[in-house]
């Protein structure tokens, strides 16, 4: 299992309001392509983020390189409910719940090679359009690639 699938499972188990409402980059692309409105709110999509290679050690018969992996959690929620009132879900609360679920988490899919746990890299408002708030959180973890 990879870091994206591990992150989805962690959020689904830890952030009750997102249970059953977490997708991948493929799901997000399909939604954007059709310009579909959110039927429910909030939603999250977990996508692979930046991958940065660090120093490499080229040992006799082996290769090792440190790697910083990022995963992005894209949050989307309606700014207003169906009656035009303020949406019941608070964006700051949602950001906090997602952060609490992932900061310090060690994804099992890379546990053998990871050197640490997930850390918050950044969060930023991506868009506020047509009554939808889109916010991105990036989390990173130090890993290592090894070749025997």
PEZIRA-V375350 format. One record per run of one state. SS is the DSSP state (@ for helix, = for strand, . for the rest). FROM is the first residue (numbers start at 1). TO is the last residue. Records with the same first field share a line. If there is no record, write none. Layout:
BEGIN
SS=FROM-TO, FROM-TO
END
This chain:
BEGIN
.=1-2, 15-15, 19-21, 35-42, 60-61, 79-79, 81-85, 87-90, 103-107, 111-118, 130-131, 148-148
@=3-14, 16-18, 25-34, 91-102, 108-110
==22-24, 43-59, 62-78, 80-80, 86-86, 119-129, 132-147
END
